[in-house]
């Protein structure tokens, strides 16, 4: 049909920054900025935005974009002389002209392959050379997949931590619950990374939370009661899960974050944080995240996430 938009389109985004728009025939879409290899939008086939992007997000390098899915590499958190969450999220990525063979991509999937290699300035900050390949795929059902491949091209081993810092859009944080992390151990970043065991039968929110859950399952469900929507996160190569909401006081202290925006977002992040990943020269690590959004089902007045978790 004439006038139909292509499944993969490179165009200008905010402040003239280049971005890629992925489209699926039924209407879902995703946007990826070359700046940071950063997914900033993921919409379902009704055009509803599923990711949270702050209204105060600054699209001006070297500031990282607040919201969407920032990539935290070569570190998650704040250690040593590296900036918080590393620097991959505030560097320019390029199209990967020679991607390695991934698992077969069916012709009805829209995807983009990006690559990032450190330059001389980056090597001064973190003296290790590597190739970081990222494939972002929009599946035929509107699922969003991010696959990262990091290859050590250095003459010596190096270690890193990593997270897909996913900001989910929710109707009201007090109406949200997370299933799949109950009974697990976690490190509480609000208590100097002290280790605790999750006691609740589901995680709900009534104050600031910043926890790293350890040895997590490959599938986690985030249930939004008000929207009757469940996000399902499936992950490979990423043993940890970070759950973060700044709540009212901290939200007001973050310059590129609206005072009340904490009510409409929740970060549930597929991560490798507790134990660093070490790559020998020539070795490659692969970490994958798949996000889907499905209608929540009710049973006796309660949402039934077990069907989603087992499905």
Secondary structure as UniProt FT lines:
FT   TURN            2..3
FT   STRAND          8..12
FT   HELIX           14..16
FT   STRAND          18..23
FT   TURN            25..26
FT   STRAND          29..33
FT   TURN            36..37
FT   STRAND          38..43
FT   TURN            45..46
FT   TURN            55..56
FT   TURN            61..62
FT   STRAND          69..73
FT   TURN            80..81
FT   TURN            84..85
FT   HELIX           88..90
FT   STRAND          94..95
FT   TURN            97..98
FT   TURN            107..108
FT   STRAND          110..117
FT   HELIX           120..125
FT   STRAND          130..138
FT   TURN            140..141
FT   STRAND          144..152
FT   STRAND          158..169
FT   HELIX           173..175
FT   STRAND          176..179
FT   TURN            182..183
FT   STRAND          185..188
FT   HELIX           189..191
FT   TURN            192..193
FT   STRAND          194..197
FT   STRAND          209..213
FT   STRAND          219..224
FT   TURN            225..228
FT   STRAND          229..236
FT   STRAND          240..245
FT   HELIX           247..253
FT   TURN            255..256
FT   TURN            259..260
FT   HELIX           261..264
FT   STRAND          265..279
FT   TURN            281..282
FT   STRAND          284..295
FT   STRAND          298..299
FT   TURN            300..301
FT   STRAND          302..303
FT   HELIX           305..310
//
